[in-house]
Amino acid sequence: MSDPTKTSRRAFLRGSAAALAGGATAASAGTPDPLITEVQDWASSLGDGVDATPYGLPIEFEGDVVRRNVPWLTADTISSINFTPIHALDGTITPQGCAFERHHSGAIELRKEDYRLMINGLVDRPLVFTYADLERFPRENHVYFCECAANTGMEWAGAQLNGVQFTHGMIHNMEYSGVSLRTLLEEAGLETAGDLADKWVFVEGADASSNGRSIPMEKALDDVLVAFKANGEALRKEHGYPVRLVVPGWEGNMWVKWIRRIEVMDGPVESREETSKYTDVLANGVARKWTWVMDAKSVITSPSPQSPIKHGHGPLVITGLAWSGHGKITRVDVSKDGGITWETARLGTQGDTKALTRFYLDTDWNGEEWLLQARAMDETGYVQPTKDQLREMRGENSIYHNNCIQTWYVKADGEAENVEVS
Amino acid sequence: MSDPTKTSRRAFLRGSAAALAGGATAASAGTPDPLITEVQDWASSLGDGVDATPYGLPIEFEGDVVRRNVPWLTADTISSINFTPIHALDGTITPQGCAFERHHSGAIELRKEDYRLMINGLVDRPLVFTYADLERFPRENHVYFCECAANTGMEWAGAQLNGVQFTHGMIHNMEYSGVSLRTLLEEAGLETAGDLADKWVFVEGADASSNGRSIPMEKALDDVLVAFKANGEALRKEHGYPVRLVVPGWEGNMWVKWIRRIEVMDGPVESREETSKYTDVLANGVARKWTWVMDAKSVITSPSPQSPIKHGHGPLVITGLAWSGHGKITRVDVSKDGGITWETARLGTQGDTKALTRFYLDTDWNGEEWLLQARAMDETGYVQPTKDQLREMRGENSIYHNNCIQTWYVKADGEAENVEVS
């Protein structure tokens, strides 16, 4: 993590003092600002008491910072997806209240008392756990991103008339608390399974879709969590209350909500969700499958079509998010000229493994037109590809796993538009 | 951070398999469980669609996980405090919706457009910033705890008939995004101030109380943030929308909400909030003042009076929170016998500086009566004191800065009660 108190920032500030004069007002100059010179209502009357909001919601002025779906995307919102308002967020944590959702048969209501989790198949002791049972196993806490495989999927067809909430908002980043799947599998016993190298688990949810997915045993025993809290509190209904699977770095469809059964098997099930869906059809018609890991990706969240530059010329903070299913983000570069030249951004967080990293580029803008891009690198040395590079590898039939570099065309008036460059 | 996949956990699990038989049910044994053998309503009908909750709230079954105030604590809830439901949370992040509040004249409603921040006094260029101005400076993100100086203050008088939400819930832990105060002070220029070693800033809010506090320049230039987001999204109204001060590790009263003015001065103001309040009256009647730092502290959140042991004997997860205003938590010990013997707990997070650390002790309980305590240590080597040690130093007149070891009396039926031991 770079130290923003070091030279680079001081240079920025020296350069910005004049430019900011139009914004930050020298108190001694110009027309008196009544917001400064007059006693305001809020400074001369009482506000709300602490009993006003036993459980709080955002202030009314932030009413547009909400999840949004695209009605035409699927036949019914029951089987659809909505998008995190990432254009309006900062930092890394996504509040549960605005974290993207995807359901295959809707968000179900399931009481803790009615919750059961079965572990069966090639185990020594098939077990059924109640919610209270799960709370008795050692717990872990990790911040992880959860990204839908279809995030940015509409962009395969070319730049859409959409902002970053719609192009990249099928993602959230929360602190999950739960029990490692390894712990529960060991409780059931894996002697019966024999050689674990070729074993799988099949996981399914309690909703009508069941959304069954096969996970190789190596991953199941690595970092998968059976989670019951997100950002400290109970999972919301739409995030799988009371218990969901967390499959760090892997596509969101595998993070089965309302998880009810985990079967140890000697092969994958080849379910609907891993054959006709969540596979990648290449140019020659062959489908790649088992494409679980979300490769390194980044996007600028501001400025962007939903977050234009509204102030005048001068200092501007360019910011965005980067993440990798393979581990930590090590570097993010920003280009203003569509990928010809690059500047290295400042990482605003330590960059946890398989978690969102916030990046910033503290710069100046004086009305130039920009082709703004971000490019992420992760600890494996992988570099986020261009759209052309990705299409060369994958063709244009795909829906899933579009992690290419995104371009915003920033215009002289500060508005931004989703475009393609090649 | 200890690795829970190591030996200790395996030993725990071997010991627990039998005990869990009463909980986790061998699928082949006993009366069939209709929740397993019959198709449930939620598995055969559609749930809610993604348009049901543009901004989500907790599921109805979690309706008691809310902030609570104590009506008799102050004359009016406008000038009172409420408490985070820490007995029901896990992990480290506190959602804004249930993060404790304290107001001195109520939570005010202040639009971003109406927001102004003045920096004046001994600066080269007095400045007034709009909200949009602040967004143009380099930003930082940090997770910090915010604890009211009066947290646990009711315990000076002896153990209250209260659960941990009331004894220790005047605290939250959020990821704050904002601009460092140092950046803004440097923008205004500190040449005029001369020697900074004896300079202070006086900070005040836009609410009627103004809640003015003096902060020595050394701290102001260290890690204080002028923050506009918490856990990624805009501050809630009750947390200072649109802008609050974040004073890491220091008492919550200094984290001025709706911050409107920062004056560079050649001494402290000695305001109401730092003389008649937020000072510590010792046994001899002398008041300690400038007691800003929140010393290392910990508490067990479960089991606790609001989170009794409800399952049978056998495996039990003891968990709680630890924090220090001086830096990182390095170790937490747990005692079951009122402080005679101690076991070292497992830290569930890396322990960020001046942030909550979650700890766990994976153990067994077979109906024994316990006097349950936690004891935190921080990176300075400081060890959380007992109640007796703290009273010896400070007497019993105090309200603030009670960071002593807390005791829960766990009874044979699993209920827990707030008690004192000496």
Contacts between the chains, C-beta under 8 A, distances in Angstrom:
chain1	res1	chain2	res2	distance
A	4	B	138	4.9
A	4	B	140	6.1
A	4	B	180	7.1
A	4	B	183	7.9
A	5	B	180	7.0
A	5	B	182	6.5
A	9	B	138	5.3
A	9	B	183	7.0
A	10	B	186	7.5
A	12	B	138	6.8
A	13	B	137	8.0
A	13	B	183	6.9
A	13	B	186	6.2
A	13	B	187	6.1
A	16	B	136	7.6
A	16	B	187	8.0
A	17	B	187	6.8
A	20	B	133	6.6
A	20	B	136	7.0
A	20	B	187	7.2
A	23	B	129	7.6
A	23	B	130	6.5
A	23	B	132	6.6
A	23	B	133	4.2
A	23	B	136	6.7
A	24	B	127	4.8
A	24	B	128	6.6
A	24	B	129	4.8
A	24	B	130	7.5
A	24	B	133	4.6
A	24	B	187	7.1
A	25	B	127	7.0
A	25	B	128	4.6
A	26	B	125	5.9
A	26	B	126	6.7
A	26	B	127	6.5
A	26	B	128	7.9
A	27	B	118	6.3
A	27	B	120	6.2
A	27	B	126	4.0
A	27	B	127	6.6
A	27	B	128	5.3
A	28	B	126	6.4
A	33	B	116	6.9
A	33	B	128	6.7
A	35	B	114	5.9
A	35	B	116	5.0
A	36	B	116	5.7
A	36	B	118	6.5
A	36	B	128	6.0
A	40	B	114	7.4
A	40	B	206	7.2
A	42	B	108	4.1
A	42	B	109	6.7
A	42	B	110	5.6
A	42	B	206	6.1
A	42	B	207	6.6
A	42	B	208	7.6
A	42	B	258	7.6
A	43	B	108	8.0
A	43	B	206	5.8
A	43	B	207	6.7
A	43	B	208	5.6
A	43	B	210	7.5
A	44	B	208	6.0
A	45	B	208	6.5
A	46	B	78	5.2
A	46	B	105	5.4
A	46	B	106	4.3
A	46	B	208	6.5
A	47	B	78	7.3
A	47	B	103	6.6
A	47	B	105	6.5
A	47	B	106	3.0
A	47	B	107	4.5
A	47	B	108	4.0
A	47	B	109	7.0
A	47	B	207	6.3
A	47	B	208	7.9
A	48	B	78	7.7
A	48	B	103	7.8
A	48	B	106	5.3
A	48	B	107	4.4
A	48	B	237	7.4
A	48	B	238	7.1
A	49	B	76	6.8
A	49	B	77	3.5
A	49	B	78	4.3
A	49	B	80	6.7
A	49	B	103	7.2
A	49	B	106	5.9
A	49	B	107	7.8
A	50	B	67	7.2
A	50	B	69	5.0
A	50	B	77	5.1
A	50	B	78	8.0
A	50	B	80	5.2
A	50	B	81	6.1
A	50	B	82	4.2
A	50	B	101	4.9
A	50	B	102	7.3
A	50	B	103	6.4
A	50	B	107	8.0
A	50	B	238	7.6
A	51	B	69	5.8
A	51	B	77	4.6
A	51	B	82	7.3
A	52	B	107	6.9
A	52	B	238	7.5
A	53	B	67	7.4
A	53	B	97	7.9
A	53	B	101	7.9
A	53	B	236	7.9
A	53	B	238	6.0
A	54	B	66	3.9
A	54	B	67	5.5
A	54	B	68	7.2
A	54	B	82	8.0
A	55	B	57	6.7
A	55	B	58	6.6
A	55	B	65	7.8
A	55	B	66	4.8
A	55	B	67	7.2
A	55	B	97	4.9
A	55	B	98	5.9
A	56	B	67	7.7
A	56	B	96	6.2
A	56	B	97	4.4
A	56	B	98	7.4
A	56	B	99	7.9
A	56	B	236	5.1
A	56	B	237	7.8
A	56	B	238	6.0
A	57	B	55	6.7
A	57	B	57	7.2
A	57	B	97	6.8
A	57	B	236	7.7
A	58	B	55	6.6
A	58	B	233	6.7
A	58	B	234	6.4
A	58	B	236	6.3
A	59	B	109	7.2
A	59	B	234	7.1
A	59	B	236	6.4
A	59	B	237	4.3
A	59	B	241	5.0
A	61	B	111	5.9
A	61	B	112	6.9
A	61	B	241	7.7
A	62	B	233	7.3
A	62	B	234	4.9
A	65	B	55	7.8
A	65	B	233	6.3
A	65	B	234	6.9
A	66	B	54	3.8
A	66	B	55	4.8
A	67	B	50	7.2
A	67	B	53	7.4
A	67	B	54	5.6
A	67	B	55	7.2
A	67	B	56	7.7
A	68	B	54	7.2
A	69	B	50	4.9
A	69	B	51	5.8
A	76	B	49	6.8
A	77	B	49	3.4
A	77	B	50	5.1
A	77	B	51	4.6
A	78	B	46	5.2
A	78	B	47	7.3
A	78	B	48	7.7
A	78	B	49	4.3
A	78	B	50	8.0
A	80	B	49	6.7
A	80	B	50	5.2
A	81	B	50	6.2
A	82	B	50	4.2
A	82	B	51	7.3
A	82	B	54	8.0
A	88	B	233	7.4
A	88	B	234	7.8
A	89	B	229	7.3
A	89	B	232	4.3
A	89	B	233	5.8
A	90	B	139	6.8
A	90	B	141	7.2
A	90	B	177	4.1
A	90	B	228	7.8
A	90	B	229	4.5
A	90	B	232	6.3
A	91	B	141	4.4
A	91	B	175	4.8
A	91	B	176	7.6
A	91	B	177	4.3
A	91	B	229	5.8
A	91	B	231	7.1
A	91	B	232	4.6
A	92	B	141	6.5
A	92	B	175	6.5
A	92	B	232	6.8
A	93	B	93	6.3
A	93	B	175	4.8
A	93	B	231	4.5
A	93	B	232	4.7
A	94	B	232	5.7
A	95	B	95	6.6
A	95	B	96	6.9
A	95	B	231	5.4
A	95	B	232	6.1
A	95	B	233	5.3
A	96	B	56	6.2
A	96	B	95	6.9
A	97	B	53	7.9
A	97	B	55	4.9
A	97	B	56	4.4
A	97	B	57	6.8
A	97	B	97	7.2
A	98	B	55	5.9
A	98	B	56	7.4
A	98	B	233	6.7
A	99	B	56	7.9
A	101	B	50	4.9
A	101	B	53	7.9
A	102	B	50	7.4
A	103	B	47	6.6
A	103	B	48	7.9
A	103	B	49	7.2
A	103	B	50	6.4
A	105	B	46	5.4
A	105	B	47	6.5
A	106	B	46	4.3
A	106	B	47	2.9
A	106	B	48	5.3
A	106	B	49	5.9
A	107	B	47	4.5
A	107	B	48	4.4
A	107	B	49	7.8
A	107	B	52	7.0
A	108	B	42	4.1
A	108	B	47	4.0
A	109	B	42	6.6
A	109	B	47	7.0
A	109	B	59	7.2
A	110	B	42	5.6
A	111	B	61	5.9
A	112	B	61	6.8
A	114	B	35	5.9
A	114	B	40	7.4
A	116	B	33	6.9
A	116	B	35	5.0
A	116	B	36	5.7
A	118	B	27	6.3
A	118	B	36	6.6
A	120	B	27	6.2
A	125	B	17	8.0
A	125	B	26	5.9
A	126	B	26	6.7
A	126	B	27	4.0
A	126	B	28	6.4
A	127	B	24	4.8
A	127	B	25	7.0
A	127	B	26	6.5
A	127	B	27	6.6
A	128	B	24	6.5
A	128	B	25	4.6
A	128	B	26	7.9
A	128	B	27	5.3
A	128	B	33	6.7
A	128	B	36	6.0
A	129	B	23	7.5
A	129	B	24	4.8
A	130	B	23	6.3
A	130	B	24	7.5
A	132	B	23	6.5
A	132	B	310	6.8
A	132	B	311	5.1
A	133	B	20	6.5
A	133	B	23	4.2
A	133	B	24	4.6
A	133	B	311	7.8
A	135	B	311	7.9
A	135	B	317	6.6
A	136	B	16	7.6
A	136	B	20	7.0
A	136	B	23	6.8
A	136	B	311	6.5
A	136	B	314	7.3
A	136	B	315	4.4
A	136	B	316	6.5
A	136	B	317	6.3
A	137	B	13	7.9
A	137	B	315	7.2
A	137	B	317	7.4
A	138	B	4	4.9
A	138	B	9	5.2
A	138	B	12	6.8
A	138	B	317	6.8
A	138	B	346	7.6
A	138	B	360	6.5
A	138	B	362	4.5
A	139	B	90	6.8
A	139	B	317	6.3
A	139	B	319	7.3
A	139	B	348	6.8
A	139	B	360	6.1
A	140	B	4	6.0
A	140	B	348	6.5
A	141	B	90	7.2
A	141	B	91	4.4
A	141	B	92	6.6
A	141	B	348	4.8
A	141	B	349	5.6
A	141	B	358	5.8
A	175	B	91	4.8
A	175	B	92	6.6
A	175	B	93	4.8
A	176	B	91	7.5
A	177	B	90	4.1
A	177	B	91	4.3
A	177	B	348	8.0
A	180	B	4	7.1
A	180	B	5	7.1
A	182	B	5	6.6
A	183	B	4	7.9
A	183	B	9	7.0
A	183	B	13	6.9
A	186	B	10	7.5
A	186	B	13	6.2
A	187	B	13	6.0
A	187	B	16	8.0
A	187	B	17	6.8
A	187	B	20	7.3
A	187	B	24	7.2
A	206	B	40	7.2
A	206	B	42	6.1
A	206	B	43	5.8
A	207	B	42	6.6
A	207	B	43	6.7
A	207	B	47	6.3
A	208	B	42	7.6
A	208	B	43	5.6
A	208	B	44	5.9
A	208	B	45	6.4
A	208	B	46	6.5
A	208	B	47	7.9
A	210	B	43	7.5
A	228	B	90	7.8
A	229	B	89	7.3
A	229	B	90	4.5
A	229	B	91	5.8
A	231	B	91	7.1
A	231	B	93	4.5
A	231	B	95	5.4
A	231	B	231	6.8
A	232	B	89	4.3
A	232	B	90	6.3
A	232	B	91	4.6
A	232	B	92	6.8
A	232	B	93	4.7
A	232	B	94	5.7
A	232	B	95	6.1
A	233	B	58	6.7
A	233	B	62	7.3
A	233	B	65	6.3
A	233	B	88	7.4
A	233	B	89	5.8
A	233	B	95	5.3
A	233	B	98	6.7
A	234	B	58	6.4
A	234	B	59	7.0
A	234	B	62	4.9
A	234	B	65	6.9
A	234	B	88	7.8
A	236	B	53	7.9
A	236	B	56	5.1
A	236	B	57	7.7
A	236	B	58	6.3
A	236	B	59	6.4
A	237	B	48	7.4
A	237	B	56	7.8
A	237	B	59	4.3
A	238	B	48	7.1
A	238	B	50	7.6
A	238	B	52	7.5
A	238	B	53	6.0
A	238	B	56	6.0
A	241	B	59	5.0
A	241	B	61	7.7
A	258	B	42	7.6
A	310	B	132	6.8
A	311	B	132	5.0
A	311	B	133	7.8
A	311	B	135	7.9
A	311	B	136	6.5
A	314	B	136	7.3
A	315	B	136	4.4
A	315	B	137	7.2
A	316	B	136	6.5
A	317	B	135	6.6
A	317	B	136	6.3
A	317	B	137	7.4
A	317	B	138	6.8
A	317	B	139	6.3
A	319	B	139	7.3
A	346	B	138	7.6
A	348	B	139	6.8
A	348	B	140	6.5
A	348	B	141	4.8
A	348	B	177	8.0
A	349	B	141	5.6
A	358	B	141	5.8
A	358	B	177	8.0
A	360	B	138	6.5
A	360	B	139	6.1
A	362	B	138	4.5
